[in-house]
Amino acid sequence: MGGSFMTHVCLIGLGRTGAEIARAVLSQRDMKLAAAICSDFSGKAGKDVGETLGLPDTGAKVFTSSQLGHVIEKYKPDVFVDFSNHKATMKHIKEISESGAGLVIGTTGFSNTDIMRMKVLAKKNGSAILYAPNITLGVNVMMLLSNLAARILSDYDFEISEAHHKYKKDSPSGTALKIADQIEEGLQSSGVEVNEPIPIHAIRAGGIVGRHELLIAGENDKIEIVHESFSRKVFAEGAIRGIRFIKGKKGFFEMRDVLNLDRILESYFNKRKVAVMNTSK
């Protein structure tokens, strides 16, 4: 692995989002882009990453997925950042975990079985996996607010709408499913039995980067919580945060761990309980 200060990063996937993450890593003083990996059929293989981005040479070469073992052995990345696709991720996750490197996964479309395998691999190999289909920082705040609203407005109706570009294959999005999980968790914390899944409406059209909207409706009023990504740079910001978090750790993590969302939620309700107790004296 790389030195304690400089984090050596290997990027898996050089699509539109991957390109933004590559630019972001290259601009960090405490990170070095060691290599990038694309599909075996990509025309980017063998080129310098800079050439694929329209930048000067970076010294980081693009390899194919079948060369993953060579990249691990020669460059010894501290952290892999995966924005390829869920099928490719599940093919190389074992090899990365066994290498001891950290892995940040921003890909979506995984099954519950896939996620369980991630947890098992991280525990077995003493490696670190950050599963972050919801890697944008703002949308994690939306999740916290969703959980909070469900605890306080447990008798209201909740519905989620999400929209993405027409090339996004999974529907509904992994983020929408996570928002639904947060609502259910909030409702259950309030003693509400959740018998039906939270409704999710999905749109796939044009070049929409990503929009998630939560409608919370009562008999006499409503609340709307909306998060919208304007640029793929927002994914890169989350990835940089994830790289710094995961280096040197062991275990399975999500973005709520990166941002300490559970601690924030617990702190809020503990303070609320104290305030209620003081008022009732």
C-alpha positions as CSV (number, residue, x, y, z in Angstrom):
1,M,0.0,0.0,0.0
2,G,1.0,3.6,-0.5
3,G,2.5,5.9,2.1
4,S,0.6,7.3,5.1
5,F,0.2,10.7,3.6
6,M,-0.4,10.0,-0.1
7,T,-3.3,7.8,-0.9
8,H,-2.9,5.8,-4.1
9,V,-6.2,5.4,-6.0
10,C,-7.3,3.1,-8.8
11,L,-10.4,4.1,-10.6
12,I,-12.7,1.4,-12.1
13,G,-14.9,2.8,-14.8
14,L,-14.1,5.8,-17.0
15,G,-17.6,6.8,-18.1
16,R,-19.0,10.3,-17.5
17,T,-19.0,10.0,-13.7
18,G,-15.7,8.2,-13.6
19,A,-14.1,11.0,-15.7
20,E,-15.2,13.6,-13.1
21,I,-13.9,11.4,-10.3
22,A,-10.5,11.1,-12.1
23,R,-10.3,14.9,-12.4
24,A,-11.1,15.3,-8.8
25,V,-8.5,12.8,-7.6
26,L,-5.9,14.4,-9.8
27,S,-6.6,17.7,-8.2
28,Q,-6.0,16.5,-4.6
29,R,-2.7,17.1,-2.9
30,D,-3.0,14.0,-0.7
31,M,-4.0,11.6,-3.5
32,K,-2.3,10.0,-6.5
33,L,-4.2,8.4,-9.4
34,A,-2.2,5.2,-9.7
35,A,-4.2,3.6,-12.5
36,A,-7.6,3.2,-14.1
37,I,-9.5,0.1,-15.2
38,C,-12.1,-0.1,-18.0
39,S,-13.9,-3.0,-19.7
40,D,-11.9,-5.4,-21.8
41,F,-13.6,-4.0,-24.9
42,S,-12.9,-0.4,-24.3
43,G,-10.8,1.7,-26.7
44,K,-9.3,3.6,-23.8
45,A,-7.2,0.6,-22.7
46,G,-3.4,1.3,-23.0
47,K,-3.8,5.1,-23.0
48,D,-2.8,7.6,-20.3
49,V,-5.8,8.7,-18.2
50,G,-5.0,12.3,-19.2
51,E,-5.5,11.4,-22.9
52,T,-9.0,10.1,-22.2
53,L,-9.9,13.3,-20.3
54,G,-8.4,15.7,-22.7
55,L,-5.6,16.6,-20.3
56,P,-1.8,16.3,-20.4
57,D,-0.3,12.9,-19.5
58,T,-0.9,12.1,-15.8
59,G,1.4,9.0,-15.6
60,A,-1.7,6.9,-14.8
61,K,-2.4,4.2,-17.4
62,V,-5.7,2.7,-18.3
63,F,-5.9,-1.1,-18.0
64,T,-8.6,-3.6,-18.8
65,S,-10.6,-5.5,-16.1
66,S,-8.7,-8.7,-16.9
67,Q,-5.5,-6.9,-15.8
68,L,-6.8,-6.2,-12.3
69,G,-4.3,-8.7,-10.7
70,H,-1.4,-6.9,-12.5
71,V,-2.6,-3.5,-11.3
72,I,-2.9,-4.8,-7.7
73,E,0.6,-6.4,-7.8
74,K,2.4,-3.5,-9.5
75,Y,0.7,-0.4,-8.2
76,K,-0.6,-1.6,-4.8
77,P,-3.5,0.9,-4.7
78,D,-4.7,1.9,-1.2
79,V,-8.2,2.5,-2.4
80,F,-10.2,1.4,-5.4
81,V,-13.2,3.5,-6.5
82,D,-15.7,1.6,-8.6
83,F,-18.2,3.4,-10.9
84,S,-18.5,0.6,-13.5
85,N,-21.6,-1.6,-13.2
86,H,-22.9,-4.0,-10.6
87,K,-22.1,-7.1,-12.6
88,A,-18.5,-6.0,-13.1
89,T,-18.2,-5.1,-9.5
90,M,-19.2,-8.5,-8.3
91,K,-16.6,-10.1,-10.6
92,H,-13.6,-8.2,-9.2
93,I,-14.7,-7.5,-5.6
94,K,-13.2,-10.7,-4.2
95,E,-9.7,-10.0,-5.6
96,I,-9.8,-6.4,-4.4
97,S,-10.9,-7.4,-0.9
98,E,-8.2,-10.1,-0.7
99,S,-5.6,-7.5,-1.6
100,G,-6.5,-5.6,1.6
101,A,-7.2,-2.4,-0.4
102,G,-10.2,-0.3,0.5
103,L,-13.1,-0.2,-2.0
104,V,-15.6,2.6,-2.6
105,I,-18.6,1.4,-4.6
106,G,-20.7,4.1,-6.2
107,T,-22.5,1.6,-8.5
108,T,-26.1,0.7,-8.1
109,G,-28.3,-2.3,-9.0
110,F,-27.1,-4.8,-6.4
111,S,-29.3,-7.5,-4.9
112,N,-29.5,-8.1,-1.2
113,T,-27.4,-11.2,-1.8
114,D,-24.7,-9.1,-3.4
115,I,-24.6,-6.8,-0.4
116,M,-24.4,-9.7,2.0
117,R,-21.4,-11.0,0.0
118,M,-19.7,-7.6,0.4
119,K,-20.2,-7.8,4.1
120,V,-18.8,-11.3,4.3
121,L,-15.8,-10.5,2.2
122,A,-14.9,-7.4,4.2
123,K,-15.1,-9.4,7.5
124,K,-13.3,-12.5,6.1
125,N,-10.4,-10.5,4.6
126,G,-10.1,-7.7,7.1
127,S,-10.6,-5.2,4.3
128,A,-12.9,-2.1,4.0
129,I,-15.8,-1.7,1.7
130,L,-17.8,1.5,1.4
131,Y,-21.1,0.7,-0.3
132,A,-22.3,4.1,-1.5
133,P,-25.0,4.1,-4.2
134,N,-26.0,7.4,-2.6
135,I,-22.6,8.9,-2.7
136,T,-23.7,12.6,-3.0
137,L,-23.5,14.4,0.3
138,G,-26.7,16.4,-0.2
139,V,-28.9,13.3,-0.7
140,N,-27.6,11.8,2.5
141,V,-28.9,14.9,4.3
142,M,-32.2,14.2,2.6
143,M,-32.2,10.7,4.0
144,L,-31.6,12.1,7.5
145,L,-34.5,14.5,7.1
146,S,-36.7,11.7,5.7
147,N,-36.0,9.6,8.8
148,L,-36.6,12.5,11.1
149,A,-39.9,13.4,9.3
150,A,-41.1,9.8,9.6
151,R,-40.5,9.8,13.3
152,I,-42.3,13.1,13.9
153,L,-45.1,12.8,11.3
154,S,-45.8,9.1,11.6
155,D,-49.5,9.5,10.6
156,Y,-48.7,11.2,7.3
157,D,-48.4,9.6,3.9
158,F,-45.0,9.2,2.3
159,E,-44.3,8.9,-1.5
160,I,-41.0,9.1,-3.4
161,S,-40.4,10.3,-7.0
162,E,-37.1,10.0,-8.7
163,A,-35.8,10.9,-12.2
164,H,-32.6,10.0,-14.0
165,H,-31.1,10.0,-17.5
166,K,-32.5,7.5,-20.0
167,Y,-29.4,5.3,-19.9
168,K,-29.7,4.4,-16.2
169,K,-30.7,0.8,-16.1
170,D,-31.8,0.1,-12.5
171,S,-35.2,1.4,-11.6
172,P,-36.1,2.5,-9.0
173,S,-32.7,4.0,-8.1
174,G,-30.6,2.6,-5.2
175,T,-30.9,6.0,-3.6
176,A,-34.7,6.0,-3.7
177,L,-34.7,2.6,-2.1
178,K,-32.4,3.9,0.6
179,I,-34.7,6.9,1.2
180,A,-37.6,4.4,1.6
181,D,-35.6,2.4,4.1
182,Q,-35.0,5.5,6.1
183,I,-38.7,6.4,6.2
184,E,-39.6,2.8,7.3
185,E,-36.9,3.0,10.0
186,G,-38.3,6.3,11.2
187,L,-41.9,5.0,11.2
188,Q,-40.9,1.8,13.1
189,S,-39.0,3.9,15.7
190,S,-42.3,5.7,16.3
191,G,-44.1,2.4,16.9
192,V,-45.8,2.3,13.4
193,E,-46.1,-1.1,11.8
194,V,-45.0,-0.8,8.1
195,N,-47.1,-3.4,6.1
196,E,-46.8,-1.9,2.6
197,P,-43.6,-0.6,0.9
198,I,-43.2,3.1,0.5
199,P,-44.4,4.0,-3.1
200,I,-41.6,5.0,-5.5
201,H,-42.2,6.5,-8.9
202,A,-39.3,6.4,-11.4
203,I,-38.7,8.4,-14.6
204,R,-35.9,7.7,-17.1
205,A,-35.6,10.5,-19.6
206,G,-33.1,12.7,-21.4
207,G,-30.0,13.7,-19.7
208,I,-31.3,14.2,-16.1
209,V,-28.4,13.8,-13.8
210,G,-30.5,12.9,-10.8
211,R,-33.5,14.1,-8.8
212,H,-35.2,12.7,-5.7
213,E,-38.4,14.1,-4.2
214,L,-40.2,13.0,-1.1
215,L,-43.8,14.0,-0.6
216,I,-45.0,13.9,3.0
217,A,-48.8,14.6,3.0
218,G,-51.2,15.0,5.9
219,E,-54.9,15.8,5.9
220,N,-54.3,19.5,6.0
221,D,-50.8,20.2,4.8
222,K,-47.8,18.7,3.1
223,I,-44.0,18.9,3.1
224,E,-41.7,18.3,0.1
225,I,-38.0,17.4,0.4
226,V,-36.1,17.6,-2.9
227,H,-32.5,16.9,-3.8
228,E,-31.3,17.5,-7.4
229,S,-27.9,17.0,-8.8
230,F,-26.9,19.6,-11.4
231,S,-23.5,18.1,-12.3
232,R,-21.7,14.8,-12.0
233,K,-19.1,16.8,-10.0
234,V,-21.3,16.2,-7.0
235,F,-20.6,12.4,-7.3
236,A,-16.9,13.2,-7.4
237,E,-17.1,15.3,-4.2
238,G,-18.7,12.3,-2.4
239,A,-16.1,9.9,-3.8
240,I,-13.3,12.1,-2.5
241,R,-14.9,12.1,1.0
242,G,-15.3,8.3,0.7
243,I,-11.7,7.7,-0.2
244,R,-10.4,9.7,2.8
245,F,-12.8,7.9,5.1
246,I,-12.1,4.3,3.9
247,K,-8.3,4.3,3.9
248,G,-6.9,2.2,6.7
249,K,-10.3,1.0,7.9
250,K,-11.7,-2.5,8.2
251,G,-15.3,-3.5,7.8
252,F,-18.5,-2.7,5.7
253,F,-19.6,0.9,5.7
254,E,-22.2,3.1,4.1
255,M,-22.3,6.9,3.5
256,R,-24.3,7.3,6.8
257,D,-21.1,6.2,8.5
258,V,-18.9,8.6,6.5
259,L,-21.1,11.5,7.5
260,N,-21.9,10.3,11.1
261,L,-25.7,10.5,10.3
262,D,-26.7,8.0,13.0
263,R,-24.8,10.0,15.7
264,I,-26.5,13.2,14.5
265,L,-29.9,11.6,14.6
266,E,-29.3,10.1,18.0
267,S,-28.0,13.4,19.4
268,Y,-31.1,15.3,18.1
269,F,-33.6,12.9,19.8
270,N,-31.5,12.7,23.0
271,K,-31.6,16.5,23.3
272,R,-35.3,16.5,22.5
273,K,-36.0,14.0,25.3
274,V,-34.1,16.1,27.7
275,A,-36.0,19.2,26.7
276,V,-39.4,17.4,27.1
277,M,-38.3,16.1,30.5
278,N,-37.3,19.6,31.7
279,T,-40.5,21.1,30.4
280,S,-42.7,18.5,32.2
281,K,-41.0,19.1,35.6
